[in-house]
Amino acid sequence: MFTSPLESAILIKVPQVESLVGKYRRDLDPSAEWGVPAHVNLLYPFLPPSEIDAKVLGRIATCVSGHRAFEVQFARANWFGEEVLWLAPEPESPFRELTATLSGAFPETPPYGGTIFDPVPHLTVADGAMVDQMREVESLVIAELPIWAFFDSVSVMVGSPETASWKTLVDFPLNSV
């Protein structure tokens, strides 16, 4: 389907937090510059885009259709060491369940390449920036929480670590019943 050296991800977009974290992500999270919106990863990295065909998309659709649309709140910030500032979705179980289903269907693409045994669902606000700068952003963001978000779809995105290169390939609806 694609011939250029791109990456792909299966994720849930979180537009409800863009007005709060978008300005910080643009400066402090490289993925925002690449065109990746505020999101919670389900499977990253996923397959090379050249391998994403109708059969793969059908498998994703089947996985996603078995999960209900859901609501969470982002009520607190947290850290991975001093490298990544993130927002915690509560409850996190719907994200974990989707990741488990997708991982089961695509065992060749474990979350984060298999480097993290039990990935924590999270929405990155800042990644790899100066700690003092991220701490300041943390206090500004916390003052505006909680934010509620309703999710009714899962997205497959493709792109590369270049400015504005990530695009949505397809959105799959979650079960609304």
Secondary structure, DSSP 8 states (H G I E B T S, - for coil): ---S--EEEEEEE-GGGHHHHHHHHHHH-HHHHTT--SEEEEESS---GGG--HHHHHHHHHHHHTSB-EEEEEEEEEEETTTEEEEEEES-HHHHHHHHHHHHH-TTS-GGGGT-SS----EEEEESS-HHHHHHHHHHHHTT--EEEEE-EEEEEEE-SSTT--EEEEEEE-B--
